[in-house]
Amino acid sequence: MTKRHAFFLVAVIGLGYSLRPQAQQGQHGQAPGGDLPHMEHRFDNPEVSAKSFDDPARDVWQMPARVIAALNLRSGQSVADIGSGTGYFAIALAKGPTAPRVYAVDIEPAMVAYVRQRAEKEGLTNVFAVQGAGDRTNLPESVDVVLIVDTYHHLPNRVAYFTALKQRLKPSGRLAIVDFRKGAPGGPPDEFRFTPEQISGELARAGFTLQAQHDFLPRQVFLVYQVK
Ligand SMILES: C[S@@+](CC[C@H](N)C(=O)[O-])C[C@H]1O[C@@H](n2cnc3c(N)ncnc32)[C@H](O)[C@@H]1O
């Protein structure tokens, strides 16, 4: 094993990036129109993903309560967690101080079913699992906040995606992106980690402007946008 391969092995294990043959994982793509690259990867085994996504040790660096507090949700507001995976944030949001209506959107049918069952088991009536698609969220209504954790780098054609997403944000709605910093432990290979300037540049082309930048997460950038 070369040093580069050893590094990649450590990196992918950090956030449940299971090692599968490249053909099954799909290709890493450079989208048309000059978007930053995106990483294609299937997350079709929720039980396996849950071991890392919902590992209590994650709370130490993910700080979910602090992230949710920083979103400044008001009573009666709604949130869409896009790329919700096994529901780490969707469930925490639903149980949070303002108990918002939470749409948990994922492209993987197995993840959508998993979150639906998890919410049912926990007796949460404010979580709605939504089957998303590669080019749209399929949100049934506009929301106050869209939260996207460790998923931005998986989305293809992001300028088109976020341009369309504006239709599903309420007039003063916000878009919060949390994703891995270059060099931080866990997460995707470095080529799929972007600086705040890169993300803001891409989102500017989709019509968003940076409203807040939180620097308390040790491994991730945490950026909040509003429509220009
Ligand atoms: C690294 S996981 C992050 C899960 C979760 N946000 C968390 O922090 O635990 C990325 C998730 O995004 C989902 N995903 C990838 N592309 C997506 C898309 N276009 N729309 C919705 N979900 C997507 C994957 O299926 C996976 O569940």
PDBQT file of the ligand as one rigid body, heavy atoms in Angstrom, charges set to zero:
ROOT
HETATM    1  C1  LIG A 301     -21.872  11.967   4.223  1.00  0.00    +0.000 C 
HETATM    2  S1  LIG A 301     -23.579  11.667   4.319  1.00  0.00    +0.000 S 
HETATM    3  C2  LIG A 301     -24.070  12.888   5.505  1.00  0.00    +0.000 C 
HETATM    4  C3  LIG A 301     -25.310  12.488   6.279  1.00  0.00    +0.000 C 
HETATM    5  C4  LIG A 301     -25.796  13.493   7.322  1.00  0.00    +0.000 C 
HETATM    6  N1  LIG A 301     -25.978  14.820   6.785  1.00  0.00    +0.000 N 
HETATM    7  C5  LIG A 301     -24.891  13.559   8.510  1.00  0.00    +0.000 C 
HETATM    8  O1  LIG A 301     -24.262  14.589   8.736  1.00  0.00    +0.000 OA
HETATM    9  O2  LIG A 301     -24.810  12.544   9.247  1.00  0.00    +0.000 OA
HETATM   10  C6  LIG A 301     -24.214  12.290   2.792  1.00  0.00    +0.000 C 
HETATM   11  C7  LIG A 301     -25.679  11.981   2.566  1.00  0.00    +0.000 C 
HETATM   12  O3  LIG A 301     -26.143  12.754   1.465  1.00  0.00    +0.000 OA
HETATM   13  C8  LIG A 301     -26.975  11.962   0.667  1.00  0.00    +0.000 C 
HETATM   14  N2  LIG A 301     -27.010  12.557  -0.680  1.00  0.00    +0.000 N 
HETATM   15  C9  LIG A 301     -26.080  12.522  -1.656  1.00  0.00    +0.000 A 
HETATM   16  N3  LIG A 301     -26.499  13.193  -2.734  1.00  0.00    +0.000 NA
HETATM   17  C10 LIG A 301     -27.728  13.689  -2.436  1.00  0.00    +0.000 A 
HETATM   18  C11 LIG A 301     -28.692  14.473  -3.137  1.00  0.00    +0.000 A 
HETATM   19  N4  LIG A 301     -28.503  14.912  -4.385  1.00  0.00    +0.000 N 
HETATM   20  N5  LIG A 301     -29.856  14.783  -2.510  1.00  0.00    +0.000 NA
HETATM   21  C12 LIG A 301     -30.089  14.364  -1.241  1.00  0.00    +0.000 A 
HETATM   22  N6  LIG A 301     -29.223  13.600  -0.538  1.00  0.00    +0.000 NA
HETATM   23  C13 LIG A 301     -28.054  13.276  -1.121  1.00  0.00    +0.000 A 
HETATM   24  C14 LIG A 301     -26.358  10.578   0.756  1.00  0.00    +0.000 C 
HETATM   25  O4  LIG A 301     -27.261   9.564   0.385  1.00  0.00    +0.000 OA
HETATM   26  C15 LIG A 301     -25.972  10.531   2.235  1.00  0.00    +0.000 C 
HETATM   27  O5  LIG A 301     -27.014  10.031   3.033  1.00  0.00    +0.000 OA
ENDROOT
TORSDOF 0
